[in-house]
Amino acid sequence: MEQMSTLPTHVSIIMDGNGRWAKRLGKDRLEGHKEGIESVRACIELCVELKIKYLSIFAFSTENWGRPTAEIEGLWALMIKALRAELKTMMKNNVRLVILGDLSQLGEELRAEIDHCMTESKNNTGTTVIVLLNYSGKWDIVQAANRFIKENPGKEMTAEDVDNYLITAQVPDPDLLIRTSGEQRISNYMLWQCAYTEFYFTETLWPDFRKSEFRLALDAFSHRERRYGKV
Ligand code: FPP
C-alpha cells in the first residue's frame, strides 16, 4: 500500500476515545490525552512522508469547557509541552503549524507558545497542520456572518462569502474526515466545510490510531467515488 492511488489533499480528524483508552487501562484520563499526542505525532509524520498537503485535528471544542477543570488545565499543559518539544521537528520536516479557533479564552502561556510556533513555521511549504482549538462549526459560521455584516453593511452574503469569512478560509475543504472510537457523528465540527467530505469511522481509540490505522483510512478513501451531487 506504499503508493496510494488517490490521496486526499486535506485530511481532518476528530480524535476521540482518549478517556476510554485510559479507563480501560485503569489510568487517569490525562494519560489518554498524553498517549493521544503520540498519535498526533505519528499522523503528522505519515502526512509528511506521503506529502499530504493539509492535516487538521479537532483538539478542543467550545463544548469541552464542560469538563472537569483538572482535565482542562492538564490538556493545556500537555499542549504547551508538545508545542515546545515538537517545533524543532516541525521545522526539520517543513511543517507549517496553524492554530485556529477562539484563542482569546486561552491562557497567556499557551497563546504565547502558539504565536511562537505559528510565526516560526509560517514560511514552511510542506504539510500544513491545522489545530482547531476552542472551535466549533456553529461558532465559526456565526463569527463569519457577524464579521461579514460589519464589513459589508446592507449586502447579501453568498456561499463564496461564507467560505471566505470562515476561520478556515485559507484551507481547502476536507476531502476525508476520520473519527475514531466508534462514534459516528460530526459533533459541531466544520459543519459548512464538510458538505462533500468523505467520512471514515473506526472503532479504534485515538491513542491506538497510528500509521497503520491511518493507512487503512487513506486506502478506504482511495476507493470512494466522489460525485459531488452529479451522476
Ligand atoms: C477526545 O477524547 C480527545 C480530546 C478532547 C482532546 C484531544 C487533544 C489532544 C490529543 C492533544 C492535542 C495536542 C496538540 C498539541 C495538537 P475524549 O477525552 O473525548 O475521550 P472519551 O470520549 O473516551 O472520553
Boltz pocket constraint, residues with backbone or C-beta under 6 A from the ligand:
constraints:
  - pocket:
      binder: B
      contacts: [[A, 15], [A, 16], [A, 17], [A, 18], [A, 19], [A, 20], [A, 21], [A, 32], [A, 33], [A, 36], [A, 37], [A, 40], [A, 57], [A, 58], [A, 59], [A, 60], [A, 64], [A, 75], [A, 78], [A, 79], [A, 80], [A, 82], [A, 83], [A, 131], [A, 206]]
      max_distance: 6.0
